[in-house]
Amino acid sequence: MFWANKARLLVLLVLPSLAFLFLQQFYSHSQCPGLVEKSSPMHVLILSSWRSGSSFVGQLFSQHPDVFYLMEPAWHVWTTLSSGNAWQLQMAVRDLIRSVFLCDMSVFDAYMAQGPRKQSSLFMWETSRALCSPPACHLFKRESIVPQDDCKILCSKQPFNLVEEACKSYSHVVLKEVRFFNLKTLQPLLTDPSLNLHIIHLVRDPRAVFRSRENTKRELNYGSHVIMGKQWNKIKSEDQPYHLMTAICLSQQEIYKAAQLLPDSLRERYLLIRYEDLVQDPLTQTSKLYEFAGLRFLPHLQIWVRNLTQGKGMGGRAFDTNSRNAQSVSQAWRRSLPHDKVVQLQKICKDYMNLMGYLPVLSEKDQKNLSVNLLSAVEFP
């Protein structure tokens, strides 16, 4: 009798607690599922080519407080394994990218000098807000917009191990790369169960790319040699830029076409965006990018994007993302690029331009007339 009464008492005491826990769990699942089950990290690769606006798109992600961002970590592969050409190096680049997505920074041991290292050993590390805020550097708040010049001055002496620690503290890892030339190399990463990889493929009018490359020829010289390989020195100097643009247009075209052949489950992880669409309507297009990556477009970021794209200048140094009139920058080639070069570019990149909706100019008059629209309204699947 004593034990029966004790059992009933125990039931009366336990049942309300169980009911409370059940209701609490039900409410959490229905109202705030993210508080109950921590989702796996989101991995985003910004895939593009040099001088296509990828540094700008990278900053759209870098300045988000939920994002750990690195700009072109594969630079270390190219500068270390200098004997290979761009296509031969893609496998090594892919392996490095996978490790970085998983926040395993020991992969850089193969590409950096031995001994004590700082986070400033990473290529363009100062473009990463995550390396300029806690836990990597405590001089800026995690939710702040951090100018890269300020970061470079104040956070350059932090130890390298903080890179990995910082990476693991974010829900999103975003990398920007210009050193992939086909999608086949990346397919194993798309199907890798340890990754949640999404690809943002950024393209730009090849005439604008050509004009920008001419203005940054010295900075891009090493990469040009790697792309063209041994044949580079056999090509006349005046023809070299066109051979490069042929390779670039063909690679971007093939990446897009290959993405359309992916199974539905993988194709929905691919998003193509034109730089020109982005600068024409930066808030709408940035919102689209964030939605694809599962990020909120926070109010302070909306103000920052508006200010960044509606400045008065044409931009400063190469790879900087300071305030500028982004719309004018995207059209600058029409005023400064000689028409005979435009005609030649339109021939070698004809298929790519047709695919991406870039309309040819038929005369020098049309080229200079900015009211003539050279961007067709294409709905990309």
N, C-alpha and C positions, 0 to 999 in steps of 0.2 A: 504494500500500500504506500509506504514511504517513498519507494523508488518511482512508483506511478505518478505520485503528486509532483515529485521532483522533475520528472520528464515533462509533465504538462507545463510546469513553471518555466522550464528551459525553452520550450516551444514558444510560449507567450513572450518571452524576452527576445528571442532570436528573430521571430517572424517580422516584427516591425522594422528591424534593421535590414533584413533581406529585402523587404518591400521598398524601403527607402533607397537602397543601392540599385535595385532594378529600375525604379522610376528615374533616378539620377542618370543611370547609363542610357535609358531610353531617351531622356530629354537631351543628353549630350549628343547622341547619335543623330537625332532628328534636327537639332538646332545648330550644333557646332561640331560636326564630325571630325574636323581637323584637331580638336582638342583631345580626342580619344585615341585616334590612331595616327601616328606620325607618318606621313606619306614619304615614299622614297625620294631622294633628291632628283631634281629635274636637271638634265644635261642638255645644253643648247650649244650648237656649233654654228657660228656665223661664217658662212662659206662665201668667198668672193674672190676677186682678183685685185691687184694693186690699183690704187687711184680710182676706186669705184665708190667711195664714200663709206667704206667699211669701218674706218676709225670713228666716224660719227655714229654709226649704228652701234659700234662697240660701246661707246660712251652712254648711249641710251640705256644700255643694260648695266654698265659698270656703276653708274650713279644710283642705281636702285638699291635700297638698303637690304634687300633679300638676296642679292647676287654677289657671288665671288667671280671675278672676271680677270682673265689674262689675255693680253694682246699678243698673238702670234708666238706662242712658245716654241713652235717648230723652227723658228729662226736659229735656235741653238743646234738643231740637227743639220741644217744647211751649212752653217758656218764651221761645223766640226767635221762632217763627212763631205768635204769639198770635192772629192774625186768623182762622185756620182752626179748624174743629171737629175732633173726634177722628177722624172717618172720613176727612176730607180730608187729615189729617196722616199717615195710615198709610203712604203711599208714601215720604214723607221719612224716617219712622221705620225702614221696612224698609231703605232704602239705607244709613242710618247703621249699622244692626245688621250688615249684610253687611260693611261696611268694618271694623268693630270685630272681627268674627269673624276677619277676615284680618289683624288686627293693624295695620291702616292707620289710625293715629290722626290723620292729617291731616284726616280728615272733620270733626273738631271745629273746624277753622278757621272754618267757616261759622256756628258757634254759640257761639263764645267771643270775647271781646275780643282785639284784636290786641296784639302785644307779648309780652314774656317771661311765660311761664305756669309755674305749679307743678302737680304732679300733684294737689294739693289743689283745683285748679280744677274737677275732675270731681265731679259730684254724688255724694254719699255714698261718696267714694273710700275712706274709712277702713274701710268694711265689707269691703274686699278684702285678704285676707291677702297676696296676691301683691304688692300695692303697699306692704306693710309688711315685706317680707323681700327678700333679694338676688334680682336685681340692682337693684331699685328702692330698697331701704333696707336697710342692713347692720346695723341695730340689733337685729333679730330673726332667728332661724334659720328657714330655709325650711320645715322640718318642724314648727315650733312652732305651737301654738294662740295666735293673737294677738288679744287683746281690742281692740275698735275704739277705745275711749277712749285706751288706751296708744298705739296707732298714730297717732291724731290729734295727740297731743302731740309725739311724737318723729319722725314722718316727713312732716310737712306741707310742709317746705321743699324737697323733692326736685324737680328740674327735670322738666318735662312730658315730655321726650323719653324718660325712663326708663320711661314707661308702655308705649310701643311695644316697647322693648327687653325689658322683662319679659314682655310678652305672647308674644313670639316664642320665649321660653325654656321654654314649657310645652307639654305634650302635649294638654291639654284647655283649651278656652276656653268658659266658661259665662257666659251673660248672663241676668239676670232682668228681665222686662218685664211691665208691666200695661197697656200702651198699644196692644194689638192687640185688635180686636173681631170679627175673622173669620179663617178659615184661608186664604181665597182670596188674601189679601195675601201670605201666607207661602209659598204653593206654589212660586213661582219660586226661593226659597231652598232648598226641599227638593229641587228638581231641578237646582240649580246644581252643576256638576261640580267647582268649586273649593271647595265646602263639603261637610262630612260632618255635615249637620245632623240632630240628634235633638231632639224636642220633648217636654218634660215638662209636661203640662197639670195644674195644681193647682186643685182646686175645694174649696169649703167651704160648709157649710150657710148659706143666705142669711140666716137669722135671726141667726146668729152674726156674719155680715158686717155686717148692719144695726146690731147693737148696738155693734160695734167702730167703725163709721163714726160713730155718734153721739158716741162718746167722743173722736174725732179729727177732728171737723167742721172746725175751724179749719185744720188741716194739709192737709185734702183739699179745701178750698174752691175753690182755683184749678182743680184737675183737674175738679171737678164742673161748673164753668162751661164748660170745654172740651168735656166730654162732651155736655152738654145744648145748647150753642150759644146762639143768639139767643133761644130760647124760655124760657131759664132764668129771666129776670127777669119773665116773664109768668105763671109758676107761683106759686101761693100758697106761702109759706114752709113751712107745715106739710105741704104735699103734695110738696115738692121731694125729700125722701129716698125717697119711694116711686117717683117717676118715675125716679130714678137706679137704684134696685134693679130696676125693670122692664128698663131698658137693660142692666144688668149680667147679670141672669139670662138674658135672651134671647141676649146675645153668647156667654156661656159654653156655653149649650145648642147654639148654632149651630156653635161651634168643634168640639164633640164629634161632632155629627152629620156635619159635613163630613169629619172624620177617618175616619169609617167608610166613606166613599165613595172614599177614596184607593185607588189600586192597591196590591196586596199589598206590593210592594217599598218603597213609601212609608209604608204603614200600620204596618209594623213599626218605623218610626222615631218613632212616636207612643206615648206612655205617659200614661194618665190616673191620677191618684192623688187620693184624698180626704184632706183635712187630718185628718179625724177618725180615719181608719185609721192615719195616720202617728203620731198622738199616743197611740193605743191600744197600738200595738206598734212603737215607734220603731226598735228594732234590726233587726227583720225588714224593715220597710218601707224603712229607709235602705239596707240591704243590697240590696234590690230596685232602688232608684234607682241605686246605684253599679254594679250589674251591667248595667243598661240603658246606662249611660254608659261602660262598660268601665273601671271603677275598682275597686281593691281596698279593702275595708273594713278599714283598718289598725287594729291593737289600740288605739293611743292615741286614735283617733277613736271607737271603740266605747265607751271609758270616757267620753270627752267627751260623746257623744250621750246616754248614760245619765244623766250628771250634769245635763246641760242640760234634760232633759225631766222629771226627777224631783225638782226643787227644791220649795221650800215656798211661794214667793210666787206672785203672779198676773202678774208682769211689771212693768216700769217704764215708761219713756217709749215713745212711739209709735216703731215701727220698730226698737226694740232687741230683741236676742235673748239676753238674760241668762237665767240659770237660773230656772226656774219649774215649777209643777205643770201641765204642758201639758194633761193630761186635764181638770183643773178649769177651765182657761182655755177649753177648747173647749165646755164646758157652761155657762159663766157667763151666757149670754143667758137661760137658763131661769129663773134666779133674779131677774134685774134688768130684763128687758124686759117691759113691760106686756102683758097677754094680748091686749088689743084690737089692739095693733100686730102681734103675732104672727099673729093671724087675718087681718089685711089683707095681710101679707107672704105668707102661705100661699096667698092668692088670686092675687096678681100673679105669684108664682113657682111656681105649681102644676106646670106642665109640666116645668120644670127640676128641681124637687124629685123628681118621679116618676122622671125619667130617671136621676138620680144616687143614688136610693135614700134620700132624706131623708123620713122619715115625718111626717105632720102631727100636731100635738097637738089633741085634740078637746075638751079642757077645761083650765081654769086649774089644776085639781088635777093632771092628767097632766103639765102643763108643769113644775110645781114638783117633781114626784116623779121624782128622778134615776134611780130604779130602772126606770122605763119607758124602754125602748130606742127611740130615734128614728132608728136607722140600720139599714137593711136590708142583708142580705148579698148584694151585687150582684157578679157576675163580669163585669168589663168586658173586652171583646175586645181 
